[in-house]
Amino acid sequence: MSPTVWVVDDDASIRWVLEKALGEAGMEVRAFESAAPVLRELPEGRPDLVISDVRMPGEDGFALLRRIRADHPGLPVLLTTAYSDMDAAVAAFEEGAFEYLPKPFNVAEAVSLARHAIAQAPAAGEEPAAEEKRPEILGEAPAMQQVFRIIGRLVSSEANVLITGESGTGKELVARALHRHSPRAGGPFVALNTAAVPAELLESELFGHERGAFTGAVERRLGRFEEAEGGTLFLDEIGDMPAELQTRLLRVLAEGEFQRVGGRQLLHADVRIIAATHQDLPALIADGGFREDLYHRLNVVPIHLPPLRERREDIPRLARHFLEEVAAELGLQPKQPDPETLSLLAAHTWPGNVRELENLCRRLTLMAPGATILPEDLPEPYREAPAETDTGGWQEALAEWVRGALGAGRDEVGDRVQAETERVLIREALAHTGGHRQRAAALLGWGRNTLTRKIRERGLSPEDDN
C-alpha cells in the first residue's frame, strides 16, 4: 500500500505544491486547512505522516503536535513555518517533531524528509511547560537555521560543543541556549573568558586554590569547575589558553578529576564543556599553538556562527527586535526604522556583528529625536551604503601576504595558501547551503566525496544534514 500523508496548512499554494510533489513520489495525500478536522478524523483513519504548518487559524502546529504525541505517539510529524527563530526550531524537536523545515523549503528535501519520517519511528518528545518568552536568538538565514537544528538535536545530549565565529556573533548566547535546552538545565551555567584572565591567574580561576598556595592566597577559593558542578562550563576564547593549561584541561576532560592549585585532594568534575573561539584552531594546531588532542576532545559537536554580513536578510528583523528590547528595558515606546534606514543597515559591513547592531539600536533609542528612525539619524559610518569592492582587492591582499611570507623565509607557502583558501571555500559554501554538503560541493565545482575528503584533511567537521 502507498503511504498516506496528511498536509495541514492554511496556505492553499503550499497544500497544492506538497500534494503534487508527494503524490508524484507515490504517496497518498490529504490536505487540510486547519488542525480541527485533522483531530476529528485521526481516531478513525490514521495516516503514516502529518506535515503541518506552525502558525494557522485555531490550534497552531505545536498544539496539533502535542495532541498527536499524546494520543498517537508513533505518528511522525514534520513541522513547517515561515517564522524562523531558534525557539521555534528547538521547541519543534523538544515536543517530538521528526523534523523542522523553514519556509521557503526545497520541495525535493521535503519529499526526502517525508520518506525518512515514514521509514523510521521518531523519538518521543516531552512537552515543555508553556511560557510566553521572547526568542533567545533570531535568524532566517540558512546558516542560522542550521545552528537552530543542531541545538534542537542536542536537547537530550551532554556532548562537548565547540562554537566558532567572529567576535560579536553571539557565541555565548548559543552556549546558554545549549545549556537551557539540555539535561543539565537545572544546574549552573558558569562562563569564563580565558583571554580576559592573566595567564598566571587562569589556573586558579579554573581549578581553585588552597590557602597559602601562592602569595596572596589567604583563603581557599573554589574554581570554575567546582562552581559549574552538575551544570555547564563555558570557556570563551579557548584559543588563547596557554599551552600548559591546555595540557591540564585535557587531563581533566580525559580523567574527570582535578586538584586545586596547592592541593592534594582529587576532586571529581561533573561538568559539560562548551568552548568557543574566534580563531582558526586547525591553523593554530598546524603552527603548534593549540593541542590537537584537546581540539578533538572539545570539538565533539561543532557549531559555526556566520558573521552578520553573511546573513543580511536577518538584519531588519534583528534591528526591530533590539529596538523593542531596549525600549522595554528603558520603559519607552519602541522606535520604528524607516525603510531606507533598514536598507542602509542591511548594506553595512558590521565588523562588530550582532553586538554592534544591538549597541547601535540602544544608541538610536536614546538619541534619535522622533518615533521613526530616519537615515539622517544614523551615525556617520552607517549613512552610506559601502561602495562596490574592487574584484581585484582580495588578489592584491593575497599577493601582499605571499610577498611577506616569502620575504620572511617561510617554507611551503603554496601549501599554506591552498589549505587556508580551501577552509574558507568550504566554510562559506556550507554556510550558504545551510550545511547541505551535496549542494555545497556542486557550488564549488567538486564532487561530494572530494568535499568530504577536504573537510577531513583541513580539520573541519561541519554538521552533515543529509
N, C-alpha and C positions, 0 to 999 in steps of 0.2 A: 504493500500500500504506500501511496505517496504521503510524505509527512505533511501535517497541516500547520499553518502559521496564521495567527490572528494579529492583524495590524491595527493599532489603536492610535489615531491621530486626527486632530480637528482640521488639519490642512488637507484638502482634497487632492492637491497635486502630489503630496508626499504619499498618500494612500495609493494613488494611481501608479506612481513610479515603483513602489515596493510590490504592489500586486503584479505588475508586468514583469519585473526582474525576478521575483521569487517564483512566479508561475513558469517562466521560461527555464528556471532551474529545476523544474519538476516537482514543485511544492503546490499544495492546495492552499489558497489564501482566502481569508475572510477579512473584510475591512469594517472598522467601527469608528464612529466619530467621537466617542467618549467612553469612559470606563464603565458607566452604569449598565449598558446592555451586555458587556463582557461578563460582569459579575453575575448577572441574571442567568446567563447561558452556561457558565462554567460547570455547575454541578452536573449538567446533562451531557455536554459534548466538549470534553477537554481536548485542546489542541496539543501539538508537540512543542510549540514555542509561541510566546507572546512578544511582539515588538511594540513598545508603547512610547509615545511622546511623554515628556515630563510635565509640561505646562499645558493643561487643557481645561475647558469649562467643567465645572463639577469637581469630582475627585481627580486629583492630578496623578501623574505616573507613579510617584512614590507611594501614594495611598493605595493605588492598584497593586503595586509590587508587594506592599505589606499584607494585603488581603490574600494575594496568591501564595505568599510564603507561609502564611498561617494555615490556609485551607488546602493548598496543593503544593507542598514543599518540594516535590520533584519536578515541577514545571519550570523550565528556564524562562527568564525574562530578559530581554535586551532593551535597554532604555536609550532613547534619542532625545536631544534637546538642542535648541538654538541658543540657549543661555548657558554659556560655558564659564564656570568658575570652579575653583578647587573643591569647595564644599559640596557642590553638586556631584562632582565625579567621585569623591570619597564616599559620600552618602550612598551613591548607587552601589558601590562594592560592599559597604557595610551592611546594607539592607538585603544583600543577597542577589543582586543583579548579575547575570552572566557576563555582561559587558556594558560599557557606557560609550555611546557613539555620538560625538558632537556634530551638529549640522553646520554647514552642508557636508554630507558624508559621501564617500565614494560608493556607488551602488554595488560594484563588484566586491568591495570589502564587506558591505552589509550582507550580501548573499553568502560570502565565505564564513562570516561570523554566525549566520543563521545555521549553516551546515554544522559548524563546530558545536554550537549550543545544543542542537538536536542529537548529535552523536555522543555527547557526554553530559552526565548529570552535573549540575553546578553544586558548589559547596553551599550549605545552608548558612544564611547570614543572620545575625542577631539584630533586632530592632533597637536603634539608639533612642534615647529619650528625645522627644520632640522639643525643640527650643528655637526661638527666634534669635538669629545672630547675623551679624554682618560677615560676609565672606572673608576668610583669612587671606587668601591670595586670589587675584583675578588674572584671567588670561584666556583669550580665544585663539591665540596663535598656535599653530600645530605643535611647536616645541614645548609650549606651556601645557598643552593638553597631554603630551607625553609625560611631563612631570606629574600631573594630577593622576594619571593612570598608575604610575609607579607607586605613588603614595597610597593609592587605593588598594593596590595588590599587596602592600606591606602591612595592612591593618592587623593581621594576626601574627606578624613576624617580629623578631627581635634582632634581625641581622644587622651587622655594622653597615653603615652607609657613608659614602664619600661624595660630598656635594662640591661641584666645581662651578666656577663662573666669576666674572669680573666683580670688583667691589661695587656694592650698591645694588646687586641684582636680587637680593632677598634670601640669601643662603640661611640666615638664622631663622627667618620666617618658615622656610621649608623644614628646617630641623625641628622647630617647635610643633609644626603640623605632624611630622612623623611621630613625635613623642605623644601628642594628644590623641592620635589615632592608632595607638599601639597597646599591647597588653600591659605596658608599664605606665600607662596614663595616670594611674593613681600614685605613682612615685614622683620624686623630684626631677625637675629639669634644671641642670646646672650648666652654665655656659662659661667658657674661658677662652679669651683671645690670646693665643700663645705669643703673638707678635707684640702684644701690649705689656708683657711682663718681662723685666730684665732677666737675661739668661741665668744669672746666679740665684734668682729667686724662684724660677719656674719649677724646679724640682719640689721645693717646699709647697708651692701653690697646688701642684698636682697630688702629692702624696702626704702632705702634712709634715710636721716635725715634732720631736720630743724637746722637752725643756733642756736647755744647755747644749743643744745640738750644734749651735754656732753662736757667734757673738750677736747678741740682741734677741736670742730665743729664750725669753724669760718665762715662757709657759708653753705647755703642749698646745699644738694647733692642728686641727683636722684639715686635711687637704680636700681637693675637689672630688677625688674618688670616693672618699667616705661620705661627703655631703650628698653625692649622687646615688648612694646605695639603694638598690631596688628601682632605680629610675634610669635616666639618660644623661650622659655627659657629652656636651657639645664642645668639641675642640676646634675653634675657628683659627684660620690661617696656620694649619698644621704644617705647611711647607716651610715655615720659619722656625720650626722647632730645632734646637741644637742637636747635633749628632749623638751626644752621649745620652740625652733624654729620649731620643728615638729608640735607642737600644733598650732603655729601661721600660718604656711604654710597650715595646714589642714583647718583653718578658711578661708583663702584666697581662697582655692580651692572650699570650700563649698558655700561661700557667694559672691565671686567675687569682694571683696573690701578689702582695707588695708589702713593703716596710716603710714606715715613716722615716724621714731623714733623722739619723741619730738613734733609731730604734732597732730592736732585735725581733720584736714580735711580728710574725707573719699574719697579715690581715687579708681576709677574703674580699675580692672585688666582684660584686654582683651588679654590674653596670653595663648598659648598652652604649656603645661608642658611635657617635655621629661626628664625622670630621668634615671640614670644609677648607677650601683654599682657592685663591685666585691664580695660583701659579700652575705651570705645566709640570706636574710631578714626574711623568716619564722623562722629560728633559732634565729635571733635577737628578733623577736616578742615573741618567747617562753621564752627567757631569760629576757624579759622586756626592751630591748634596742631599740625597734622601735615600733611605734604605729600601731596597726593592721588596724585601720580605715584609716590612711594615706596610708598605703600599698595598700589597695583596691582602694583608690582614684587614686593612681599613676599607678597601675597595670591593667588599663583597657585593654590594649593590651600588652602582654609580648613578648619580643624578647630575645632569649638566643644565645649568640655568642660562638661557640666552641673554645677551645684552639687550637693553631696551631698543636700540636702533635696529635690531633684527626681529622685533615684534611690534612694529609701528602701529599695526591695526589695534593694539591694546591701549595705545596712549590716550585717546579720547575718553574711554571708559575709566581708565585709571585716574585721569585728571578729575573727572566728575566725582569719583569715589573719594579721592583725597580732599577735594573741596568740601564735600558733605561731611567727611570725618572731622576735619579741622573745625568746621563751623559748629558741629555738635559739641566738640570739646570746649569751644570758647563760648557756647551759648548764643551763637549768631545765626542769622539766616544764611544758608549756603549761596555763594555767588555762582552765576552761570557763565561759562565761557562762550564768547561769540564764535560762530562757525569759522570765521577767518582766524581767530585766535587758536582754535583747535588745529587748524591746518598748519599754522606756524609751529605749534608744539609737536605735531606729528613729523615735521620735517627736520626738527633739531637732532643733533647727533647724540646728545645725552651721555657725555663721558662719565657722569656720576650715576647713570642708570636710574632705577626706580627711586632710589633715595634722593637723587637730585630733583626728580619730578615732585616728590612729596614735599620737599623743602620749598620748592617754588610755589606750590599750592598754598602752603602755610603763609608765605610772604604775600601772595596775592590776596588772600583772605584778609590780611591785616592792612594792606597798603592800597589796593585798588579802590578808587573813590566811589564807584557805582555798583549796582547789583549785577551788572553784566560786565564781564572782563573783556575789554577791547584790546586789539593789538597794541595800541599805544600804552596800555597799562603794563605790558610785559617789560622786564628789564632788557637792556640793550642787546645782550647776546641772543635773545630769543625772538627779536622782532623781524629778522630777515631770514628767509629760507637759505640754507647754505648753497653756494654755487656748485654746479656740477664738477665733480672731481676729475681732474685730468687723468685719462685712462693710462697714461704712462707714468703716473706718480708712483705707483707701487713698484714698477720696474726700476725706477731711479733709486727708490729706497733700498731695494734688494741689491742693486749694483753697489750702492754705498756700503752696505753691510759686508758684501763679498770683498770689496777693496780693503775694508778694515780688517777682516779676518785673515786675508792673505798677507797684509802688511804686518799683522801680529804673529805670523809664522804658524798659524793653525793648520793642522792636517785634516784630511778628509772633509774639506769644506763642502764639496758637492754632495756627499752623502748626508751631511747635516742639513743642508738646504732642502734636499729631496725629502728627508724624513719630516722636517717641520712643515713643509708645504703639504705633504700628504695628510698630516694630522689636521691641518686647517681645513683642507678639502673635505675630509671625512666628517669632521665635526659640523661644518656648515651644511653639508648635504643632508646629513641625518637630522639636523635641526630643522632644515627646510621641509623635509618629508615627515616630520613628527616621529622619527625613529624607524621608518619603513626602509629596510635595507635594500629590497629589490629596486624600489624607485630611486633611492639614493645612488645605487650602483649605475643605473641607467643614465641618470643625470651627469655622472662623472665619466661616462663612456667606458665603464668597466663591467665585467661580469660579477654576479653576486659572490661567487667563490673568491674572485680576486679581492673584492671589498672585505670579505671576512678574513682573508689571509693578511691583508694590510692592517686591519684593525688589531689583529693579534701581534703582528710584527711591530707596530708602533705603540704597543702598550695601552691601547684604548679598549674599553669594554662598554660601549653604549648598549642600552636595553634593546633587545631584539623583540619586536612586537609581532612577529609573524610565526 
